[in-house]
Amino acid sequence: MNMKRLFVLFLLCISFSALAQSFPHPFKKKTPWHCGTVVFHNGDTLHVNLKFTRKVSEGLLQVRQGKQVKVLTVKDVLSFSYYDKKKSKTRRYLTLSMAPDLATREHEVFIEYIYGNNKFSLLNYKALGFSDQAVQINPFRTKTVVNKRYLLDNSNGKIVPLTKDNVLQLMDEERKEVISYIHASGMRLKTVEDYILLLDYHQSLIAGI
């Protein structure tokens, strides 16, 4: 490779680096404090001001008592919840062992509980990734905070990505009835609301209603 090509590559590297730095990191936004509840692995409960961030992939929880601020990790906390004034709802997070994103092995993470019944729970994990609307061939596309949803089988703790195939596989005994319900309702299973309706229907089947 001649010097001219090396110089061009050097300039391109500088340009890409400058461009990347011009975009703010999605997880560096200022996180507000909330009044919430923390449940520790030993069963102790703490009512405190808390702040949750994704500065690491598994998540970090800060708690404040007076002027003292402590950082808690998945090793400390079983679950926590707080009222989100901006969203006008109570948000609940669980500590579960899973392999999010491109992780090669399972590890404990804080994951948000969205909905559940006796059989299944819907979970949401925020991670850095590319939006579905991002043009795949665009070399300048940047990662944003995206929602990755999962389905938890409450009976055995199995966690799988929330897809139609995975849902039907876990509902194997009621598969025919569930598929008939999907077709009859015209459900596309594109939204969380669709899956909640499907889980409710499945719950009615196994409850014998």
N, C-alpha and C positions, 0 to 999 in steps of 0.2 A: 504494500500500500504506500503510495507516494505521499509526500508532505502536504500536497494540496488537499487530498482526500482527508487526511488526518485533521487538517485545519477546519475543513467543513464540518466534520463530525464533532469537533470540539465546540464549534459555534452552535450546532444543533443541541448539544447537551446543555450548554448554558441557557439557551432559549427555553428548553423544556423545563429546566430547573426554576427559572424565573417565573414561568407561567404557572407551575405548580404552587409556588409560594404566594402567588397573587390571589389564590382561592383560599378562603378561610376553612380551617378544619371543622367538619360538621360537629364533632364532639367537643369543641372548645368554646361553645356558647356558654354564657353565664347561666348556671343552674340555680334556681331559687330554693330557699328553705321551705319545708313543709312541716306541719304538725302531724306526727305519725306514730306508729307502733312497731316495735322491733321484737321479734320472738327469737330467742337464742336456742341453740341445739340442746341445751340442758333444760329447756322449758321455761326459763326466766323470760319475763316480758318487761319491756321498757317503753314508756310513753315519753317521747322526746321530739325535738326538732331534728329533721333529717334532710339529707340531700343525696340523690343518687346520680352517679355519672358512669359513663362507659369509657373512662380513660384507659382501662384495660379490658380485654375481651370479656372476662367474666363479670365485670362491673365492680364498682366500689361504692360503699355506703358510708357517708359521713354523718355523725350524730353530734349534736351540740347541747351541752348542759352548762348554762351560764356562759362563761368565757372559754370553757374548755371544749375543744373539738377533737373527736376521735375518729379514726378510719377503721371501718369494719369490713371484713371480706367474707366470702362464701364459707370460709372455715369457721367463722364465728356465728353466722346468722342462718336460721332455718327459714324465716320468712319475714317480710315487712310490708307495711301498707301505709298509705297516706291519702289525704283528700287533695286532689288536683283541682285548684280553683279555676285554672284556665280551661280545663276540659270538663269541669263541673261533674266530676265523678271520683269515686274512691278507687285507687289503683293498688293492686296487690302483687307482690313478687315472691316467688318461691326459689329455693335453692335446689337444683336438680342436676344430676350427672348426665351429660349428653356430649355429643361431638358437633358443635355448631360450625357453620361456615366450612372451611377447608381443613379443619382440625383432623389430625390422623388418629387421635385417640380421645376417648371420653374424658371430660373433666367437669367439675362442678361450676355452674354459672347461675347468676341471678336471671330468672326469666319471668316475664309478666303473665299472670293468670288472666285470661280474657273471659272465659265462660266454662261451665262444666255441669255435669249431672252425675248420677251414681256410677256410670260406666266410663265416660270420657271427659277430658278437659281440653280446651283450646288454649294454646300458649303463644306468646309473641316474643321474639328475640330481635332486638334492634342491633344492626351491624352495619359496617361500612361495605357498600357494594354499588353496583350500577343499577340505575333505575330501568324499568322495562321500557320506558320511553326514550332512553338514550340510544343514539345511533351506534350500532355495534362497531362499525368501521371507523368511527370518529376517533383519531388518535389523541384528541384534546379533551375527551370526555373525562369528567372527574367523578370520583366516588362520592356518594351521598349516603345519608342514613336511610336504610331500607328496612322494612319489616319482613322478617322471616318467621312464618307461622308453623306451628307444630301441633300434633295431636298426641295426647297422653292417654294411654290405657290405664285407668286407675287401678285395675285389678292386679296388674303385674309390673307397672312402672315403665312399660315400653314406650319410647318416644319416637315418632316418625314425622317426617315433613308432611305438612297438611296438603295432600293431593287427593284427587278422587280415587285413584287406584289404591292408595294406602288406606283410605277410609273404608272402601269396600272390602279390602282384605281383612281388616279388623272386625268388620261386621259380617263375617263369612256366613254364619248360621242364618242371618236374616237378609242375605244378599239379594235374593230374588224380590222380596217385598220392598227393599230399599231402592233397587233399580226401577221397579215399577212406579214407586213414589216419585223418583227423580223425573222420569219420563212424563208422568201424568201432570206434574206441577210445572213442567217446562224449566226446571231449575238448571242453571248453568254452572253452579258451584264456582263462581268467580269472586264472591265476596264472603266476608266473615258471617254476615247475616244469613247467607244461604246455608253455610255449614251449621250454624246454630239451629236453623229450622230442621235440617237433616238429623242432627243429634237429638233434637226433641222428638222427632218422629220415631227414630230408632229406640229411644227410651220408652216410648209408649208401646212399642212392639214387645220388648223384653219384660215390661211390667204387666203385659196382658190386658192393656186398656183397649 
